[in-house]
Amino acid sequence: QAEKIKLLHVFRLQDTAFLDMSGQFASSIEAAGQRKSLLLLTSIVRTVQENFSPVVQIRFLGVSKPPKSGGTVDLSVPWKMPSKSNS
């Protein structure tokens, strides 16, 4: 189903980037299982944060609507990478 997933819109509000995905995104994430889903989402979040400053967190939307909570991974909450500590 990966070939059916499309990024429809991208917009930013302050430090949050919103990625509006096609309807198949949430079902594909669910079908991939938790481990693969977490790897995919982490790579998306890391890529956006590293390339689009000052973005700190990512919100995923499904056809311009917030996804429902629950499932293999929760897409209804903001995603962000842990802050780097200055040790």
N, C-alpha and C positions, 0 to 999 in steps of 0.2 A: 504493500500500500504506500510505500514511501514516495513513489513517483507521482502519487495523487496529491501529496501535501504541497501547498503553495503558501508563500508569504504574501498576504494580500496588502497590508499596509504596515508602515513603521512610523511611529511618532514619539515625541519625547515631551515630558512635562517635568520640568526641573531635573531631578536626578534619576527619574524613572523612564525607561524606554518601554514602549508598548509594542508588542509584536502581534499583529492581527493575522492569525493563521486560518487556512481553509478548514472546513468542517471535519475533514478526515484526520486532522492533527491529533485531537484528543483520543480518538478511537485507535489510532496507530500507536500512540504512547501506551495506551492500556494494553494493547495486544503484544507489545514488545516485552513486557515484563518489567519488574522494578529495576533490576540491575542495568539493563540496556537503556531504559528510559532515563535513569539518573545520569548515566554517562552522556547521553545525547543532550539532555537539558543543561548539564554542567558545561559541556563544550559550547553550547549556544551562549549561555550567560557569560562565560569567560571571554569569548570572542567579542561580544558586544561591549563588555566593560573595558576591555583592553584597547578597543579601537574607537570608541565613541565617548570620550571624556566630556562631561562629568557624570556619565551614567553610572549609577551605583547598583540599581536593581532593575529587574526585568519583570514585566507583567505580561502574561500570555493571554490572548483573547482568541475566541473561536468565532469567526465571522462577525466581528465587532461586538461580541458579547463576552462577559466574564464566564469562564468555565465553571461547572459545578464542582463543589469540593468532594473529596473522597477519591476512591479509585486507587490504582497502583501508586501513582504519585499525585500530589495535590497541586493542580495548576491554578487554583483559585487564589493562591497567596503569592506575594512578590518573591522572586528568586534572586539571590545575590550570593556572591562568593564571600567567604569569611575574610575579614580585613587582615592584612598582613601586619603582624606585630613587629615592633621595632626592638628586637632583642639584641 
